[in-house]
């Protein structure tokens, strides 16, 4: 949906307390989103004190100070989505935020995901505007990640989310589905959609030497490279993708190779085993975790970019960089993709192994169609998902949140 954002000189420079209940930084969806939000606020001249988990790598950004919560014993990693370890981690986050609020003067509180639940109370207690960065519907996450089937728990989260939105000074959503939810249910609330359009290749440009090193490291010798990068959670459709590889193998396409970038050691081991059992183990290379600066070089060496996602409503962060990549995209015809992609900028497949395989093969040898799709995708990115617009939207919503202070 289109939103007209008034221009602003953004002259007021603010000190912001941001709370991110994440292992920051690790290269996965929400931490990347937090990274780019901080970068935008920094470019706009604001100072950010980030409160985050004890887990993660420091990323140097101008005007950013990182404050890590107290270490939680025996918790050295955290899986994506709701989990029991998040309870003590978020408690540690809360007390770290309180200590900073007691010591420092801030202009507003900026929270991500479930930190908004306790952030609402902190904002009220310390008399601060509260900007809620809403990356997903948290009650929906309980179902997506199979955390709990309890209707009582889901109902409690729904009421908590509703009260948090109602009390927030302003809200950022990251995809059309979330924005429509907020606008429909809270029409008087100031909100804006700011898609995760920031392209990692701007920060980490690919180089020919890096690309050649990756080809040698993973023994990629002239095959057609079908690239997936991201998390390996069940909703991403990796199981379906492996099954689709068996359909491609039946077509005697020995030149097709799937390069799978990301995933934990346990996930990689599980999917390697599944690929072997299905007779396509040799068609897959699993890299496991890689540093984010290598991702653009992986994209550079690929022939096709894929997103087999099956569940959820928020759009994958990688889709925006896919659009700028100059590579053809194959994705499932699912709301998580179709709120951004269409048939002119990508090949959209029905979410089943057979059709996904056919969609990959339909584009694999058609250079003219590849060029047309990649060109249209880049034009879409330039027209609707520019970084300048990202900065302008960020500036505007901060100003709207600050109105709550006046």
Beta strands, then each sheet from edge to edge (+ up, - down):
strand 1: 15-20
strand 2: 47-52
strand 3: 64-68
strand 4: 108-112
strand 5: 129-134
strand 6: 170-173
strand 7: 191-193
strand 8: 224-229
strand 9: 256-261
strand 10: 284-288
strand 11: 304-307
strand 12: 328-332
strand 13: 347-349
sheet 1: 3+ 2+ 1+ 4+ 5+ 6+ 7+
sheet 2: 10+ 9+ 8+ 11+ 12+ 13+
end
